[in-house]
Amino acid sequence: MEKRKIIYNDTGIRSAYVNAFRATAVREEIGLLFGAADTGAGPGNEADVRVTNRIMLSPFVAKRLAVLLESTVRSHEREYGTVRPEYPMPQDRTPFAMPPTQIPARPEITDEKAGRMFELVKGLDVKIGIERSFKFFKGSILADRFLMGFKRDDVSGERNARILDVCNALGMPSGHQEAFRDNVSLANIILFGFEGEGANRLYKAYLEFGSRFDEVTPDNTKPFLVHQGFKWDAEDNTRCARTDYTCFPLFTVQEIMERVRGIYHPGLVRIPAEIAEGFLKSAYEKVGCHEMLYFEAGERDNPRSSFDLNIYRANRRMTELYPLFERICSYYSIPVEKFNALYEPVRNRIFGHLSGGVDRHGRDFMTVYFGVKGSSRIPMVKS
């Protein structure tokens, strides 16, 4: 077929200089807003942006534009040198998806142990992301649990020492502290977590090695350690566990589902796998499998074996996935009214990731994680 010749008619064209822009997206179209920012017009760090142009594109045209822009910038850099961004850009491949936000006053924390952890992290004076979750077991649901994450490099002064001071103040076991100290310099994200189950209180600390995603290419898709988790009882730190999280990069939907089915006991696999596949397909409809992250977690000396499917980039709200939550409740014999009491206040939050499998006590479980916002990262091309 003969290639069609395109002739651009620039009669009546108008040129406009812009230094501010914004992208919006709905299912049918992508919107681009362009304008000029006057950094001196607003109080403090605010900038007054006068929007001059709005351009609406179909997702297919927007994709072509993105490819063309990337190619054009690369060509410019080859001739004139690397372009340095004026403002810090989000890390491309970090799996930590909670966008940094200024730490709030004290987010719905009433438990004394949780409050202590919150105050210690607050003392680091960093911007954090807060993620909450619901954990389902047979006949029960845990909601007293959250994670607080921040960039290691945002900690001022002696970074590693100050972070280790928090671990020590929370009573992290000495063996955990030694392993944490050995690897903290390799981490780009640090997270502290809390979980309450009945009378038990559990502290958690995580190291996240997001820079390892830079080594992923279509020719290098080897699984790699992406997180280390350290968990201990807040009252008796001899009750502790260490969890290793392995990332399987560039997996297809079929490959992910094969791994998920292999995690569950043969007699339990059908319904949990169907639920996981429902979340997977809901994300695939919006972003494709290359924008999802698949991990597996294991612990030494116990039967813990689980998966984690991160779909933050799909920007699905909790309310969009409610039928899947109903299936989880039905499978675990949770009264839907009990779930709804927890769900209603967070129904408009962004769904983050789903984990499931067998916990360290041999119990079948599923956990749903959610945040105030979706992913703040720029799209991944390869992972």
C-alpha positions in Angstrom: 0.0 0.0 0.0 1.4 3.4 -1.0 2.3 5.7 1.9 0.1 8.7 2.0 1.8 12.1 1.7 0.8 14.6 4.4 0.9 18.3 3.7 0.8 20.7 6.7 -0.9 24.0 6.0 0.4 26.5 8.6 -1.7 29.5 7.3 -3.0 31.3 10.3 -0.8 29.4 12.8 -0.2 31.1 16.2 2.9 30.5 18.3 2.8 30.6 22.1 5.6 30.2 24.6 4.7 27.9 27.5 6.6 26.8 30.6 3.8 25.1 32.4 1.6 22.1 31.4 -0.7 19.5 32.8 -2.1 16.2 31.5 -5.5 14.8 32.3 -7.0 11.5 31.3 -10.4 9.8 31.1 -11.3 6.6 29.3 -12.0 8.2 25.9 -9.5 11.0 25.7 -6.3 12.6 27.0 -6.3 16.4 27.7 -3.2 18.6 27.6 -3.3 22.0 29.2 -0.5 24.6 28.4 0.2 27.9 29.9 2.7 30.4 31.3 3.7 30.4 34.9 4.5 33.6 36.8 6.5 32.3 39.8 6.4 35.6 41.5 2.7 36.0 41.5 1.7 33.8 44.3 2.5 33.6 48.0 5.3 31.3 49.2 6.1 28.6 46.7 3.0 29.1 44.7 3.0 30.0 41.0 0.2 31.6 39.1 -0.3 29.8 35.8 -2.3 31.4 33.0 -3.7 28.6 30.9 -3.6 29.5 27.2 -4.4 26.3 25.3 -6.3 23.1 25.9 -5.8 20.2 23.4 -7.9 17.1 23.5 -6.5 13.8 22.0 -7.6 10.3 21.6 -5.4 7.9 23.6 -4.0 6.5 20.4 -3.0 9.9 19.1 -1.6 10.8 22.5 0.5 7.7 22.4 1.9 8.6 19.0 2.7 12.1 20.3 4.5 10.7 23.3 6.7 8.5 21.1 7.4 11.5 18.8 8.4 13.8 21.7 10.7 11.2 23.2 12.4 10.7 19.8 12.7 14.5 19.2 14.3 15.1 22.6 16.7 12.3 22.1 17.7 13.7 18.7 18.1 17.2 20.3 20.4 15.7 23.1 22.5 13.9 20.6 23.3 17.2 18.9 23.3 19.6 21.8 23.9 17.6 24.9 21.8 16.2 27.7 18.8 18.2 28.8 18.6 18.6 32.5 15.0 19.0 33.9 14.3 22.2 35.7 12.5 20.4 38.5 13.1 17.0 40.1 11.4 14.2 38.1 9.8 11.1 39.7 12.0 8.0 39.6 11.2 5.9 36.6 11.2 2.4 38.0 10.7 2.6 41.8 8.0 0.2 42.8 7.0 2.3 45.8 3.8 3.9 44.4 2.6 6.1 47.2 3.2 9.7 46.2 5.1 11.8 48.7 2.9 14.1 50.7 3.5 16.4 53.6 3.1 14.4 56.8 -0.3 15.0 58.3 -1.0 15.8 61.9 -1.8 12.3 63.1 -3.9 10.2 60.6 -6.6 8.4 62.5 -4.2 6.8 64.9 -5.6 5.9 68.3 -3.4 2.9 69.3 -0.5 3.9 71.6 2.0 1.6 69.8 1.1 3.0 66.4 1.2 6.5 67.8 4.8 6.0 69.0 5.9 4.8 65.6 4.2 7.7 63.9 5.9 10.3 66.2 9.3 8.7 65.7 9.0 8.8 61.9 7.6 12.3 62.1 10.8 13.3 63.9 12.8 12.6 60.8 11.1 15.7 59.2 10.5 14.1 55.8 7.7 14.0 53.3 5.9 10.7 53.4 3.4 8.5 51.6 0.7 6.8 53.8 -0.9 3.6 52.6 -3.7 1.7 54.4 -5.0 -1.8 53.9 -7.6 -4.4 54.8 -6.4 -7.9 55.5 -8.9 -10.8 55.1 -8.8 -14.1 56.9 -11.5 -16.7 57.3 -14.2 -15.0 59.3 -12.2 -11.9 60.1 -10.9 -8.6 58.6 -8.1 -6.5 60.0 -8.2 -2.7 59.3 -5.8 -1.4 62.0 -2.8 -1.4 59.8 -0.8 1.2 57.7 2.5 1.9 56.1 4.5 5.2 56.1 7.2 5.5 53.4 9.8 8.1 52.5 12.9 8.5 50.4 16.1 7.7 52.2 17.9 10.7 50.7 15.2 13.0 52.1 16.6 12.4 55.6 19.0 15.1 56.6 22.3 14.6 58.4 23.5 11.1 59.2 20.7 9.4 57.2 21.4 5.8 58.1 22.1 6.5 61.7 18.9 8.5 62.2 16.8 5.8 60.5 18.4 3.1 62.6 17.6 5.2 65.7 14.0 4.8 64.8 14.4 1.1 64.5 16.1 0.9 67.8 13.5 3.0 69.6 10.8 0.7 68.3 12.6 -2.3 69.7 13.7 -3.9 66.5 15.6 -7.2 67.4 19.3 -6.9 67.2 19.6 -9.5 64.4 17.2 -7.5 62.4 19.1 -4.3 63.1 22.3 -5.9 61.9 20.7 -7.0 58.6 19.0 -3.6 58.2 22.2 -1.7 58.8 24.1 -3.8 56.2 21.6 -3.0 53.4 20.1 0.4 54.2 22.6 2.3 52.0 21.3 0.3 49.0 17.7 1.3 49.5 16.0 4.3 47.9 12.8 4.0 49.9 12.3 3.3 53.6 8.9 2.2 55.1 7.7 1.7 58.6 4.4 -0.1 59.3 2.1 -1.1 62.0 -0.5 -3.9 62.3 -2.9 -4.6 65.1 -4.7 -8.0 65.5 -6.6 -8.4 68.7 -4.3 -7.9 71.6 -1.2 -8.2 69.4 0.8 -5.3 68.0 3.2 -5.7 65.2 5.9 -3.3 64.0 7.4 -3.5 60.5 10.3 -1.9 58.6 11.1 -2.3 54.9 14.0 -1.6 52.7 13.1 -1.0 49.0 15.7 -1.4 46.3 14.1 0.5 43.4 17.4 1.2 41.6 17.5 -2.5 40.6 14.8 -1.9 38.1 17.3 0.0 36.0 19.0 -3.3 35.2 15.8 -4.7 33.7 15.7 -5.0 29.9 13.9 -7.3 27.5 17.1 -9.4 27.5 17.5 -9.3 31.2 14.3 -10.4 33.1 15.9 -12.3 35.9 13.9 -12.2 39.2 15.6 -10.0 41.8 15.2 -9.0 45.5 13.2 -5.7 45.6 12.2 -5.5 49.3 13.4 -6.7 52.6 10.8 -6.7 55.4 11.6 -6.8 59.1 8.7 -7.6 61.5 8.5 -8.0 65.2 6.0 -8.0 68.1 5.8 -4.6 69.8 5.7 -6.3 73.3 8.0 -9.3 72.7 10.6 -8.7 69.9 11.8 -12.3 70.1 8.6 -13.0 68.1 9.9 -11.8 64.8 10.3 -12.6 61.1 12.1 -11.4 58.0 10.4 -11.4 54.6 12.2 -11.3 51.2 10.2 -9.9 48.3 11.2 -11.0 44.8 10.2 -9.1 41.7 9.4 -11.0 38.5 9.8 -8.2 35.8 8.1 -8.0 32.5 5.6 -10.8 33.2 2.6 -11.2 31.0 -0.9 -11.7 32.4 -0.7 -15.4 31.7 2.7 -15.7 33.5 1.4 -13.8 36.5 -1.7 -16.0 36.8 0.4 -19.2 36.5 2.5 -18.0 39.5 -0.5 -17.0 41.5 -2.2 -20.4 41.0 1.0 -22.1 42.2 1.0 -20.3 45.5 -2.3 -21.6 46.9 -3.1 -25.1 48.1 -4.6 -27.1 45.2 -8.0 -27.3 46.9 -8.1 -23.5 47.5 -6.8 -22.2 44.2 -9.9 -21.6 42.1 -11.7 -18.7 43.8 -8.6 -16.8 45.0 -7.1 -17.1 41.6 -10.3 -15.8 40.0 -10.3 -12.8 42.3 -6.7 -12.0 41.6 -7.4 -12.3 37.9 -10.3 -9.8 38.3 -7.9 -7.2 39.7 -5.3 -8.0 37.1 -7.8 -7.5 34.2 -9.2 -4.3 35.7 -5.7 -2.8 35.5 -4.8 -4.4 32.1 -7.9 -2.6 30.6 -6.3 0.8 31.5 -2.5 0.4 31.4 -1.4 -3.0 30.0 0.7 -5.6 31.8 4.0 -3.6 31.3 2.7 -1.1 33.9 2.0 -3.7 36.6 4.5 -5.1 39.1 4.5 -8.7 40.3 6.3 -9.8 43.5 6.4 -12.9 45.6 7.2 -13.0 49.3 8.7 -15.8 51.5 10.0 -16.2 55.0 12.5 -18.6 56.5 11.5 -21.3 58.8 7.7 -20.9 58.3 5.1 -21.6 55.5 4.7 -18.0 54.4 4.2 -17.9 50.6 2.4 -15.1 48.9 2.1 -12.9 45.9 1.7 -9.1 45.5 0.2 -7.5 42.4 0.8 -3.7 42.3 -1.6 -1.9 40.0 -1.3 1.6 41.3 -0.6 3.0 37.8 -4.1 1.9 36.7 -5.5 4.6 39.0 -8.6 2.5 39.8 -10.7 3.8 42.6 -11.9 1.5 45.3 -15.5 2.0 44.3 -14.8 0.7 40.7 -13.6 -2.6 42.2 -16.4 -3.1 44.7 -17.7 -6.3 43.1 -14.3 -7.9 43.7 -14.4 -6.9 47.3 -17.8 -8.6 47.6 -16.2 -11.8 46.2 -13.4 -11.5 48.8 -16.0 -11.1 51.6 -18.0 -14.1 50.3 -14.9 -16.3 50.1 -13.7 -15.5 53.6 -17.2 -15.5 55.1 -17.1 -11.8 56.0 -20.5 -10.1 56.5 -20.7 -7.5 53.7 -22.2 -5.0 56.3 -19.0 -5.4 58.3 -16.8 -4.7 55.3 -19.0 -1.7 54.2 -18.5 0.0 57.5 -14.7 0.1 56.7 -15.1 0.6 53.0 -17.4 3.6 52.9 -15.0 6.2 54.4 -12.3 5.1 51.8 -14.5 4.2 48.8 -12.9 7.0 46.7 -9.3 6.2 47.5 -7.0 4.8 44.8 -6.6 1.0 44.9 -2.9 0.1 45.1 -2.1 -3.5 45.2 -3.4 -7.0 46.2 -1.5 -9.6 48.1 -2.6 -13.1 48.9 -1.5 -16.6 49.7 -0.5 -18.4 52.9 0.8 -16.5 55.9 3.4 -17.5 58.4 0.8 -19.3 60.5 -0.4 -21.3 57.5 -3.6 -19.3 57.1 -5.1 -18.4 53.7 -5.3 -14.6 53.4 -5.8 -11.7 51.1 -4.9 -8.0 51.6 -6.0 -5.0 49.7 -3.9 -1.8 49.8 -5.0 1.7 48.9 -3.9 5.4 49.1 -5.2 8.9 48.8 -3.6 9.3 45.4 -2.4 7.1 42.6 1.1 6.6 41.3 3.1 9.8 40.9 5.7 8.0 38.8 6.2 8.6 35.1 5.3 5.6 32.9 7.7 2.7 32.6 8.7 1.7 29.1 10.2 -1.7 29.9 9.0 -2.8 33.3 
